[in-house]
């Protein structure tokens, strides 16, 4: 594989009540009802046309506070090490995160959202509409997380990925 550099320009910024990593919900399902908003660069606002018809969005963003990547991590829902690609941990070779959030309202270039599990000030890379027929593949296996089903609501992060 050729070593290529890929550059992304943020399209906006995500805002939430979370000013520090420790204590944040670990996934949107653990952030039910938590409100936030995002602003899209005004030059890109016309790209929001027709988005208000969707109830949920997939946000792609940059983990701007993530430290150096770790190939094996101990995730929040387990006390064992796992390969980073078998987790949603932020200390990844490419520090890119995704969250499915509820769209509340669009006003100009500002989108009000709910179920926010994202650090305030996070650079937004992309927005896609969530479409169940595209994004929910049906019966799935969830590997080592199977034993944690039902433990996500209310789960908060600690400082394990800050150091």
PASEBA-1860 file (N, C-alpha, C; in nm, 3 decimals):
! residues 163
1> XXXXXXXX> 0.085/-0.118/0.000/0.000/0.000/0.000/0.089/0.124/0.000 ~ 0.058/0.215/-0.089/0.133/0.340/-0.093/0.098/0.424/0.028 ~ 0.197/0.494/0.078/0.174/0.584/0.191/0.126/0.718/0.137 ~ -0.003/0.741/0.145/-0.062/0.865/0.098/-0.111/0.946/0.217 ~ -0.099/1.076/0.205/-0.159/1.163/0.304/-0.296/1.205/0.254 ~ -0.393/1.197/0.342/-0.529/1.236/0.311/-0.562/1.353/0.403 ~ -0.615/1.458/0.348/-0.647/1.575/0.427/-0.797/1.601/0.422 ~ -0.855/1.630/0.537/-0.995/1.666/0.546/-1.005/1.808/0.599
9> XXXXXXXX> -1.101/1.879/0.549/-1.131/2.013/0.600/-1.263/2.001/0.676 ~ -1.266/2.037/0.804/-1.392/2.031/0.877/-1.499/2.113/0.807 ~ -1.623/2.061/0.810/-1.734/2.134/0.750/-1.810/2.214/0.855 ~ -1.773/2.198/0.980/-1.840/2.270/1.088/-1.788/2.223/1.222 ~ -1.866/2.252/1.325/-1.825/2.220/1.462/-1.945/2.172/1.541 ~ -1.921/2.072/1.627/-2.026/2.013/1.710/-2.015/2.072/1.851 ~ -2.130/2.108/1.907/-2.133/2.165/2.043/-2.222/2.079/2.132 ~ -2.174/2.059/2.254/-2.245/1.975/2.350/-2.220/2.028/2.490
17> XXXXXXXX> -2.287/1.971/2.590/-2.260/2.012/2.728/-2.128/1.957/2.782 ~ -2.058/1.874/2.706/-1.941/1.803/2.757/-1.812/1.879/2.725 ~ -1.754/1.938/2.829/-1.632/2.018/2.812/-1.506/1.937/2.835 ~ -1.521/1.817/2.892/-1.406/1.729/2.914/-1.447/1.586/2.881 ~ -1.347/1.503/2.851/-1.375/1.367/2.806/-1.431/1.278/2.917 ~ -1.374/1.286/3.035/-1.422/1.202/3.145/-1.564/1.242/3.182 ~ -1.651/1.143/3.194/-1.789/1.167/3.232/-1.887/1.178/3.117 ~ -1.838/1.172/2.993/-1.927/1.178/2.876/-1.996/1.044/2.857
25> XXXXXXXX> -2.114/1.044/2.796/-2.176/0.917/2.756/-2.084/0.847/2.656 ~ -2.083/0.713/2.659/-1.989/0.642/2.572/-2.043/0.617/2.432 ~ -2.172/0.632/2.410/-2.235/0.614/2.279/-2.365/0.694/2.280 ~ -2.423/0.725/2.163/-2.550/0.797/2.162/-2.661/0.727/2.241 ~ -2.662/0.595/2.245/-2.766/0.525/2.321/-2.751/0.548/2.471 ~ -2.634/0.592/2.516/-2.613/0.627/2.656/-2.635/0.776/2.679 ~ -2.672/0.848/2.574/-2.688/0.994/2.581/-2.832/1.037/2.550 ~ -2.926/0.946/2.571/-3.065/0.975/2.534/-3.113/1.107/2.595
33> XXXXXXXX> -3.163/1.195/2.510/-3.219/1.322/2.554/-3.117/1.434/2.572 ~ -2.988/1.404/2.565/-2.886/1.509/2.581/-2.881/1.592/2.453 ~ -2.898/1.722/2.471/-2.909/1.811/2.357/-2.776/1.878/2.324 ~ -2.761/1.910/2.198/-2.647/1.984/2.149/-2.684/2.046/2.017 ~ -2.585/2.100/1.951/-2.609/2.155/1.819/-2.480/2.152/1.740 ~ -2.493/2.167/1.612/-2.375/2.179/1.529/-2.397/2.294/1.433 ~ -2.287/2.356/1.398/-2.291/2.462/1.298/-2.211/2.416/1.178 ~ -2.268/2.440/1.062/-2.203/2.408/0.936/-2.147/2.538/0.879
41> XXXXXXXX> -2.030/2.530/0.819/-1.970/2.646/0.753/-2.076/2.712/0.665 ~ -2.098/2.843/0.680/-2.201/2.911/0.601/-2.187/2.888/0.450 ~ -2.066/2.872/0.400/-2.046/2.847/0.257/-2.100/2.711/0.213 ~ -2.126/2.621/0.310/-2.175/2.487/0.279/-2.322/2.469/0.314 ~ -2.386/2.575/0.365/-2.523/2.565/0.415/-2.622/2.517/0.309 ~ -2.600/2.547/0.183/-2.695/2.501/0.080/-2.696/2.349/0.070 ~ -2.593/2.283/0.119/-2.588/2.137/0.121/-2.683/2.075/0.222 ~ -2.744/2.157/0.307/-2.841/2.108/0.407/-2.982/2.096/0.348
49> XXXXXXXX> -3.002/2.140/0.225/-3.135/2.137/0.164/-3.193/1.995/0.171 ~ -3.317/1.984/0.215/-3.396/1.861/0.226/-3.355/1.771/0.343 ~ -3.257/1.811/0.423/-3.215/1.729/0.536/-3.320/1.726/0.647 ~ -3.404/1.832/0.657/-3.501/1.840/0.766/-3.606/1.729/0.760 ~ -3.617/1.658/0.650/-3.711/1.548/0.639/-3.665/1.420/0.706 ~ -3.542/1.418/0.756/-3.487/1.298/0.822/-3.490/1.316/0.973 ~ -3.521/1.209/1.044/-3.528/1.216/1.191/-3.391/1.198/1.256 ~ -3.301/1.127/1.189/-3.170/1.097/1.248/-3.059/1.121/1.146
57> XXXXXXXX> -2.941/1.153/1.199/-2.825/1.182/1.116/-2.707/1.098/1.161 ~ -2.620/1.065/1.068/-2.492/1.005/1.100/-2.388/1.116/1.091 ~ -2.324/1.146/1.204/-2.220/1.247/1.207/-2.084/1.178/1.203 ~ -1.997/1.227/1.119/-1.858/1.181/1.115/-1.774/1.297/1.164 ~ -1.683/1.269/1.256/-1.607/1.378/1.318/-1.466/1.333/1.353 ~ -1.385/1.432/1.388/-1.245/1.409/1.424/-1.231/1.410/1.576 ~ -1.175/1.303/1.632/-1.147/1.297/1.776/-1.029/1.389/1.805 ~ -1.055/1.518/1.814/-0.948/1.618/1.825/-0.874/1.616/1.958
65> XXXXXXXX> -0.926/1.549/2.057/-0.857/1.539/2.186/-0.794/1.401/2.208 ~ -0.805/1.313/2.110/-0.750/1.178/2.125/-0.597/1.184/2.125 ~ -0.539/1.104/2.207/-0.394/1.094/2.213/-0.345/0.992/2.111 ~ -0.219/0.958/2.117/-0.157/0.864/2.023/-0.236/0.733/2.015 ~ -0.243/0.679/1.896/-0.318/0.556/1.872/-0.262/0.440/1.954 ~ -0.352/0.351/1.994/-0.316/0.226/2.060/-0.383/0.115/1.981 ~ -0.307/0.011/1.948/-0.365/-0.099/1.870/-0.443/-0.197/1.956 ~ -0.417/-0.196/2.086/-0.497/-0.275/2.179/-0.540/-0.184/2.292
73> XXXXXXXX> -0.670/-0.189/2.323/-0.728/-0.101/2.424/-0.819/-0.180/2.516 ~ -0.842/-0.124/2.633/-0.941/-0.179/2.726/-1.063/-0.088/2.718 ~ -1.169/-0.129/2.646/-1.284/-0.041/2.625/-1.368/-0.023/2.751 ~ -1.458/0.073/2.746/-1.539/0.107/2.863/-1.630/-0.006/2.908 ~ -1.670/-0.094/2.819/-1.765/-0.199/2.854/-1.701/-0.334/2.884 ~ -1.570/-0.334/2.905/-1.503/-0.461/2.935/-1.376/-0.432/3.015 ~ -1.327/-0.534/3.083/-1.201/-0.518/3.157/-1.087/-0.594/3.090 ~ -1.108/-0.636/2.966/-1.007/-0.708/2.889/-0.959/-0.622/2.772
81> XXXXXXXX> -0.836/-0.646/2.728/-0.781/-0.579/2.611/-0.847/-0.636/2.484 ~ -0.869/-0.550/2.386/-0.922/-0.589/2.255/-0.848/-0.508/2.150 ~ -0.842/-0.559/2.030/-0.786/-0.482/1.920/-0.871/-0.358/1.897 ~ -0.807/-0.245/1.871/-0.880/-0.119/1.857/-0.988/-0.127/1.750 ~ -0.966/-0.208/1.645/-1.066/-0.218/1.539/-1.188/-0.301/1.579 ~ -1.181/-0.366/1.696/-1.295/-0.439/1.750/-1.366/-0.356/1.857 ~ -1.333/-0.226/1.863/-1.391/-0.135/1.962/-1.432/-0.004/1.895 ~ -1.490/0.084/1.976/-1.522/0.219/1.931/-1.431/0.320/2.002
89> XXXXXXXX> -1.320/0.275/2.056/-1.227/0.360/2.131/-1.173/0.473/2.042 ~ -1.146/0.590/2.100/-1.101/0.705/2.022/-0.952/0.704/1.983 ~ -0.870/0.625/2.049/-0.726/0.626/2.020/-0.697/0.530/1.906 ~ -0.729/0.576/1.784/-0.725/0.496/1.662/-0.615/0.548/1.570 ~ -0.569/0.466/1.475/-0.471/0.517/1.378/-0.522/0.640/1.302 ~ -0.650/0.643/1.269/-0.716/0.763/1.215/-0.826/0.796/1.314 ~ -0.811/0.905/1.383/-0.899/0.941/1.494/-1.034/0.995/1.444 ~ -1.111/0.906/1.381/-1.240/0.944/1.325/-1.350/0.874/1.405
97> XXXXXXXX> -1.451/0.952/1.442/-1.565/0.898/1.515/-1.693/0.912/1.436 ~ -1.791/0.831/1.472/-1.925/0.841/1.414/-2.027/0.832/1.525 ~ -2.137/0.904/1.508/-2.250/0.896/1.600/-2.378/0.914/1.521 ~ -2.480/0.838/1.561/-2.614/0.857/1.505/-2.690/0.940/1.607 ~ -2.733/1.059/1.566/-2.803/1.151/1.655/-2.941/1.183/1.599 ~ -3.028/1.231/1.685/-3.162/1.271/1.644/-3.158/1.417/1.599 ~ -3.216/1.445/1.483/-3.227/1.582/1.434/-3.354/1.644/1.489 ~ -3.340/1.757/1.558/-3.454/1.826/1.617/-3.504/1.936/1.524
105> XXXXXXXX> -3.410/2.020/1.476/-3.449/2.135/1.396/-3.327/2.190/1.323 ~ -3.353/2.250/1.208/-3.249/2.320/1.133/-3.290/2.467/1.121 ~ -3.201/2.555/1.160/-3.222/2.698/1.143/-3.098/2.755/1.076 ~ -3.111/2.790/0.950/-2.995/2.841/0.876/-2.890/2.733/0.864 ~ -2.771/2.760/0.919/-2.661/2.663/0.915/-2.640/2.595/1.051 ~ -2.741/2.604/1.139/-2.734/2.542/1.272/-2.834/2.428/1.281 ~ -2.787/2.314/1.326/-2.871/2.196/1.344/-2.878/2.163/1.492 ~ -2.998/2.164/1.548/-3.018/2.121/1.686/-3.032/1.969/1.685
113> XXXXXXXX> -2.961/1.903/1.776/-2.957/1.758/1.778/-2.976/1.705/1.921 ~ -3.012/1.578/1.931/-3.025/1.510/2.061/-2.949/1.378/2.057 ~ -2.928/1.324/2.177/-2.855/1.199/2.199/-2.707/1.218/2.164 ~ -2.654/1.330/2.213/-2.518/1.373/2.179/-2.417/1.313/2.277 ~ -2.323/1.239/2.223/-2.216/1.177/2.302/-2.079/1.231/2.259 ~ -2.073/1.356/2.219/-1.955/1.413/2.154/-1.904/1.532/2.235 ~ -1.773/1.545/2.243/-1.708/1.654/2.315/-1.737/1.789/2.249 ~ -1.764/1.890/2.330/-1.789/2.024/2.279/-1.669/2.073/2.197
121> XXXXXXXX> -1.697/2.134/2.084/-1.592/2.189/1.998/-1.533/2.090/1.900 ~ -1.591/1.971/1.889/-1.539/1.867/1.800/-1.557/1.908/1.654 ~ -1.451/1.897/1.573/-1.462/1.928/1.431/-1.549/1.826/1.358 ~ -1.648/1.876/1.284/-1.740/1.794/1.207/-1.684/1.772/1.067 ~ -1.676/1.645/1.025/-1.624/1.612/0.893/-1.733/1.589/0.790 ~ -1.847/1.531/0.832/-1.952/1.501/0.736/-2.083/1.476/0.809 ~ -2.193/1.489/0.734/-2.328/1.459/0.780/-2.392/1.372/0.673 ~ -2.455/1.263/0.717/-2.531/1.179/0.626/-2.665/1.148/0.692
129> XXXXXXXX> -2.772/1.137/0.613/-2.900/1.098/0.673/-2.895/0.951/0.713 ~ -2.955/0.919/0.827/-2.967/0.780/0.870/-3.089/0.721/0.800 ~ -3.070/0.610/0.732/-3.177/0.542/0.659/-3.173/0.395/0.702 ~ -3.273/0.348/0.778/-3.269/0.211/0.830/-3.244/0.106/0.722 ~ -3.304/0.122/0.606/-3.285/0.022/0.500/-3.140/0.018/0.450 ~ -3.068/0.125/0.467/-2.927/0.130/0.428/-2.835/0.092/0.544 ~ -2.871/0.138/0.666/-2.779/0.138/0.778/-2.804/0.032/0.885 ~ -2.913/-0.043/0.875/-2.942/-0.150/0.970/-2.947/-0.282/0.894
137> XXXXXXXX> -2.837/-0.358/0.897/-2.827/-0.477/0.812/-2.909/-0.598/0.855 ~ -2.984/-0.589/0.961/-3.061/-0.705/1.005/-2.988/-0.779/1.115 ~ -3.010/-0.910/1.128/-2.943/-0.984/1.235/-2.790/-0.968/1.228 ~ -2.733/-0.934/1.341/-2.588/-0.912/1.348/-2.530/-0.982/1.470 ~ -2.399/-1.004/1.466/-2.324/-1.054/1.582/-2.245/-0.935/1.636 ~ -2.230/-0.927/1.767/-2.155/-0.815/1.824/-2.037/-0.862/1.909 ~ -1.982/-0.977/1.874/-1.857/-1.024/1.933/-1.852/-1.017/2.084 ~ -1.740/-0.967/2.136/-1.717/-0.961/2.280/-1.819/-0.871/2.352
145> XXXXXXXX> -1.887/-0.782/2.279/-1.986/-0.693/2.340/-2.117/-0.763/2.375 ~ -2.136/-0.884/2.327/-2.260/-0.957/2.354/-2.289/-0.963/2.504 ~ -2.186/-0.984/2.584/-2.208/-0.995/2.729/-2.244/-0.861/2.794 ~ -2.230/-0.749/2.720/-2.261/-0.617/2.774/-2.394/-0.562/2.725 ~ -2.467/-0.639/2.643/-2.597/-0.590/2.596/-2.680/-0.544/2.714 ~ -2.742/-0.429/2.699/-2.826/-0.375/2.805/-2.752/-0.292/2.908 ~ -2.618/-0.288/2.901/-2.540/-0.213/2.999/-2.500/-0.074/2.951 ~ -2.541/-0.034/2.831/-2.493/0.092/2.774/-2.570/0.214/2.826
153> XXXXXXXX> -2.704/0.209/2.840/-2.773/0.330/2.887/-2.714/0.383/3.018 ~ -2.681/0.512/3.016/-2.625/0.575/3.135/-2.476/0.553/3.153 ~ -2.412/0.472/3.071/-2.268/0.444/3.086/-2.189/0.569/3.049 ~ -2.092/0.604/3.133/-2.011/0.723/3.112/-1.865/0.685/3.097 ~ -1.791/0.770/3.029/-1.649/0.746/3.009/-1.571/0.784/3.134 ~ -1.449/0.733/3.142/-1.357/0.773/3.247/-1.236/0.835/3.177 ~ -1.122/0.835/3.240/-1.005/0.901/3.181/-0.909/0.806/3.110 ~ -0.949/0.683/3.082/-0.857/0.584/3.026/-0.800/0.621/2.889
161> XXX> -0.867/0.703/2.810/-0.816/0.739/2.678/-0.759/0.881/2.675 ~ -0.753/0.946/2.791/-0.699/1.080/2.799/-0.549/1.078/2.818 ~ -0.498/0.983/2.893/-0.355/0.977/2.929/-0.268/0.933/2.816
END
